[in-house]
Amino acid sequence: MAGKRELGVVNASSVRELANNMILRNVRSQGHEYVELRMEGTQGKQRHIFFCILCLSPCYGEDNLFQHLHGNLHKERYAGAKVTLLLPNRWPFNDGVLFFHNASEQDKQLAISSQNKDGLLLSHRTFNVVNLSSSEDNLSIPGVVIRDEISVLDVSFMGFGKITARICEAEEFFNWIRRIWCAWLGKEREVDEGNMVPDHEFAVITFPYTYDLGRSGIYDNLSTSPHSRARTDTETGEEPRKKRKKSAYNGAHTVVEIIESTRKKKKKSFSDPEDISKSLSNQCSSSRHGSVVSSSSTSDRILRRELRQQEQAASERMCDVCQRKMLPGKEMATLLNMKTGRLACSSRNVTGAFHVFHTSCLIHWILICEFEIWKNKSSSSQPSYEYGREDGSKCSKTEVKDGKGAARVPIFSVFCPECRGTGINIEGDKRQTPTVSVSQMFNHKLHASDAHRAWMKHPEILQNCSTGLRFPFQAEEMIEEKILPLKFLRFYRANA
């Protein structure tokens, strides 16, 4: 009988999970370290699937996984990864869409968890004076909102990425960038080029992703559920009877206060004023109504379920560069203006909120900006057209919006790919006015996506791990081709 009771604990779900972990361990021992286990499905109907980060392909079961690993798509992507991502000096990131290596988490990778502690260290020092640490290893970034509090964020230096371009000259083209890439160097950069190649005006700050990262006021909205039977003092003019119940959440989840009374409350919209993503706003505003149950225990269960649903909706944030979901615990990144010591988004708001993106996506955005900056510098010798998408067809320098031709605005600086902030110093409640239109931003993101796919098919052969962009070049006669190092890009990580 005792033996039967012990066997009863091992249910079908746990057996499948053990089997999947064994399959994953076997696959990784064969060198497929870019394969991982993920959870798919809605709350209560989730299941484990295999996921190939190189190909962004979900695999449903062992047979499907091995079919994918022996398929033509994977072979093509693997051929490109062997000379870009799988070299010995790996990118120390795992963002779930391109990078898959994180030395500090290799032993934990087989464990699947839907919740992660963010573990960010904050300083509560005053920050009315902007001051970047003089040490290259550590920086203190003022005015950053973490966990609904504006603080000074301490970050540690991770290493350098070297931005380099292959430039071609021909009769029709002058200094056309054929490829541009960022190669990971680690903490040591080349001594002979250290004084000649300038540092980038921006740096990349990485964080382990949690759904409240970079936001302010999200829990103020969560504290009032559509099922809550209360009216505020301003709505009723009365002092309601309140029953407060605290619900603790691990890691990034903070204590949420649920207010109840005997009166029924109108539904409030749930939205994040600092996150301009339409998908998040639509999801969060669609919380369903429910009937008010007289039983307090049943009501508590409904309230908890509603909070879980709202949290799940809030967690489904998309990277604004690639429009793919950001996953808890993966490496996300934002931009830091090295001249002002402020996050790029700080010039577009006064709340300390900021936008985050997949780390690789942000690198590609920096590269497409550098491509545009280089092209603008040589604009006097450039032809009056530019290339479109993968087919290399010529398109006008004007873009059509609402039936009217809008002049393309030249780009002379890197900026946030969502709010278009650059992190310049602003006074009072003023905000930086963006110059690049939303439609032009969209075209640049498409350009970066196409150029990265072209890069993976025909990458630059380097000694260090890299990621980059490749642009079509159709000149019949090439006069000269040269490799030009452009800038050193610093990477920092929020302290854990």
Buried (B, 14 or more C-beta within 10 A) or exposed (E): EEEEEEEEEEEEEEEEBEEBBEBBEEBBEEEBBBBBBBEEEEEEEBEBBBBBBBBEBBBEEBEBBBEBBEBEEBEBBBEBBEBBBBBEBBBBBBBBBBBBBBEEEEEEBBEBEEBBBBEBBBBEEEBEEBEBBEEEEBBBBBBBBBBBEBBBBBBBBBBBBBBBBBBBBBEEBBBBBBBBBBBBBBEEBEEEEEEEBEBBBBBBBBBBBBBBBBBBBBBEBBBBBBBBBBBBEEEEEEEBEEEEEEBEEEBBBBEBBBBBBEBEBEBBEBBBBBBEBEBBBEBBEEBEEBEEBEEEEEBBEBBBBBBEBBBBBBBBBBBBBBEBBBBBBBBBBBBBBBBBBBBBBBBBBBBBBBBBBBBBBBBBBBBBBBBBBBBBEBEEEBEEEBBBBEEEEEEEBEBEEEEEEEEBEBBEBBBBBBBBBBBBEBEEEEBBEBEBBEBBBEBBBEBBBBBBBBBBEEBBEBEBBBBBBBBBBEEEEBEEEEEEBBBBBBBBBBBE
